[in-house]
Amino acid sequence: MKKLFLVFAGSFIMTACMDQYNPLPYWKQFTTERQVTSEKHFALTEKGEVPPREVSGGDVDPATAKFNSLCSACHGAEGNADSPAVASMNPKPRNFHDKTWQAKVDDAHIAKVIKEGGAANGLSGTMPPWGAVISDEDVKALVAKIRAWGK
């Protein structure tokens, strides 16, 4: 009886004390900051904040915008796996210009890795799953962009 009480009390305390963190309201701010900081030259504001991104009249296609916000931090702005984060990553991110790798994989595999992440596909766990964040059309556009670098 005492064990049952301790289990119940412990689970009640754990549930009552845990904050339910929801990252969704912060996602827009996160993607904006990621886009700005992935650019080669930017400066923080006087308060030390990331400056607001100025959206131009459609000079960047949607696939490039998605790649810049989700992928470029690790894979580099041009898909060469040359971002500053690469130095601390093991294994290194995929270089999308590698023609040997491009010949080995099909579009379905690339889409599956984008949606499910690396760990779910026997690859690096540092590759996050983006399927809950982006649409199927965005995934297709990213696959096409990755394939274009292999030509």
C-alpha positions as a printed NumPy array, in Angstrom:
array([[  0.   ,   0.   ,   0.   ],
       [  2.852,   2.344,   0.874],
       [  4.561,   1.645,  -2.492],
       [  1.342,   2.34 ,  -4.359],
       [  0.96 ,   5.638,  -2.542],
       [  4.552,   6.641,  -3.326],
       [  4.097,   5.796,  -7.013],
       [  0.853,   7.772,  -7.161],
       [  2.312,  10.744,  -5.27 ],
       [  5.452,  10.757,  -7.406],
       [  3.532,  10.677, -10.664],
       [  1.172,  13.405,  -9.409],
       [  4.073,  15.654,  -8.449],
       [  5.826,  15.032, -11.779],
       [  2.671,  15.847, -13.723],
       [  1.73 ,  18.889, -11.659],
       [  5.204,  20.417, -11.699],
       [  6.026,  19.957, -15.367],
       [  5.503,  22.917, -17.629],
       [  3.927,  22.015, -20.924],
       [  6.308,  23.683, -23.353],
       [  4.867,  24.362, -26.782],
       [  7.495,  25.572, -29.29 ],
       [  4.968,  26.357, -32.036],
       [  4.424,  30.049, -31.107],
       [  8.183,  30.609, -31.321],
       [  8.669,  28.776, -34.638],
       [  8.228,  31.846, -36.857],
       [ 10.755,  33.822, -34.827],
       [ 13.164,  30.861, -34.884],
       [ 12.98 ,  30.434, -38.67 ],
       [ 13.425,  34.169, -39.232],
       [ 16.483,  34.272, -36.981],
       [ 17.898,  31.177, -38.658],
       [ 17.478,  32.72 , -42.119],
       [ 19.116,  35.981, -41.101],
       [ 22.043,  34.336, -39.321],
       [ 22.707,  31.948, -42.213],
       [ 23.448,  34.906, -44.458],
       [ 27.09 ,  35.763, -44.891],
       [ 26.875,  39.287, -43.468],
       [ 24.54 ,  40.481, -40.774],
       [ 24.808,  42.604, -37.677],
       [ 22.876,  42.438, -34.446],
       [ 20.76 ,  45.406, -33.4  ],
       [ 21.889,  47.711, -30.587],
       [ 19.916,  45.555, -28.131],
       [ 21.793,  42.46 , -29.289],
       [ 18.822,  40.999, -31.163],
       [ 18.667,  39.483, -34.619],
       [ 17.412,  42.182, -37.01 ],
       [ 14.051,  41.668, -38.702],
       [ 14.32 ,  40.068, -42.114],
       [ 13.291,  42.267, -44.977],
       [ 11.224,  40.281, -47.428],
       [ 11.841,  41.346, -50.971],
       [  9.367,  41.055, -53.811],
       [  9.735,  37.345, -54.479],
       [ 13.365,  37.153, -55.577],
       [ 13.852,  33.873, -53.671],
       [ 11.925,  30.813, -54.756],
       [ 10.028,  28.868, -52.059],
       [ 12.37 ,  25.854, -52.193],
       [ 15.411,  28.063, -51.603],
       [ 13.634,  29.838, -48.753],
       [ 12.793,  26.488, -47.101],
       [ 16.319,  25.208, -47.639],
       [ 17.789,  28.382, -46.141],
       [ 15.547,  28.189, -43.09 ],
       [ 15.742,  24.456, -42.386],
       [ 18.79 ,  22.945, -44.051],
       [ 21.528,  25.501, -44.645],
       [ 22.677,  25.64 , -41.024],
       [ 24.205,  22.185, -41.476],
       [ 24.33 ,  21.528, -45.226],
       [ 25.567,  25.024, -46.154],
       [ 23.863,  27.669, -48.256],
       [ 24.777,  25.895, -51.492],
       [ 24.462,  22.298, -50.25 ],
       [ 28.224,  21.73 , -50.036],
       [ 28.168,  20.78 , -46.324],
       [ 30.437,  23.729, -45.598],
       [ 28.559,  25.586, -42.876],
       [ 30.366,  26.63 , -39.673],
       [ 28.458,  23.933, -37.758],
       [ 30.122,  21.161, -39.782],
       [ 33.356,  21.492, -37.803],
       [ 31.665,  20.132, -34.683],
       [ 29.512,  17.466, -36.329],
       [ 30.296,  13.767, -36.489],
       [ 29.309,  12.395, -38.931],
       [ 29.454,  15.309, -41.318],
       [ 26.25 ,  16.382, -43.114],
       [ 25.628,  15.19 , -46.651],
       [ 27.242,  17.132, -49.492],
       [ 24.462,  17.326, -52.083],
       [ 26.956,  17.938, -54.908],
       [ 28.376,  14.415, -54.489],
       [ 27.492,  12.719, -57.789],
       [ 28.238,   9.231, -56.44 ],
       [ 25.714,   9.646, -53.633],
       [ 23.198,  11.225, -56.024],
       [ 23.416,   8.133, -58.266],
       [ 22.864,   5.747, -55.326],
       [ 19.65 ,   7.243, -53.923],
       [ 16.216,   7.861, -55.374],
       [ 13.85 ,  10.767, -54.75 ],
       [ 11.707,   8.697, -52.382],
       [ 14.695,   8.056, -50.108],
       [ 15.625,  11.755, -49.976],
       [ 12.009,  12.691, -49.207],
       [ 11.819,  10.036, -46.491],
       [ 14.962,  11.351, -44.797],
       [ 13.629,  14.916, -44.938],
       [ 10.3  ,  13.856, -43.436],
       [ 11.436,  11.277, -40.871],
       [ 14.951,  12.447, -40.043],
       [ 18.265,  10.64 , -40.12 ],
       [ 17.852,   8.331, -37.133],
       [ 14.645,   6.808, -38.518],
       [ 16.503,   5.908, -41.705],
       [ 19.727,   4.511, -40.258],
       [ 21.589,   7.783, -40.742],
       [ 22.863,  10.432, -38.349],
       [ 20.563,  11.383, -35.504],
       [ 21.562,  15.017, -35.935],
       [ 19.378,  15.194, -39.06 ],
       [ 15.999,  16.239, -37.605],
       [ 12.623,  15.086, -38.939],
       [ 10.897,  17.947, -40.752],
       [  7.705,  16.113, -41.774],
       [  5.557,  17.735, -39.098],
       [  6.775,  21.208, -40.014],
       [  6.657,  21.296, -43.819],
       [  4.146,  20.183, -46.433],
       [  4.548,  17.423, -49.006],
       [  4.878,  20.093, -51.711],
       [  7.77 ,  21.647, -49.799],
       [  9.421,  18.236, -49.497],
       [  9.094,  17.691, -53.268],
       [ 10.575,  21.135, -53.906],
       [ 13.501,  20.401, -51.579],
       [ 14.128,  17.057, -53.286],
       [ 14.167,  18.814, -56.68 ],
       [ 16.61 ,  21.41 , -55.332],
       [ 18.902,  18.707, -53.942],
       [ 18.733,  16.792, -57.236],
       [ 19.621,  19.932, -59.208],
       [ 22.925,  20.162, -57.328],
       [ 23.832,  16.649, -58.464],
       [ 23.717,  17.48 , -62.158]])
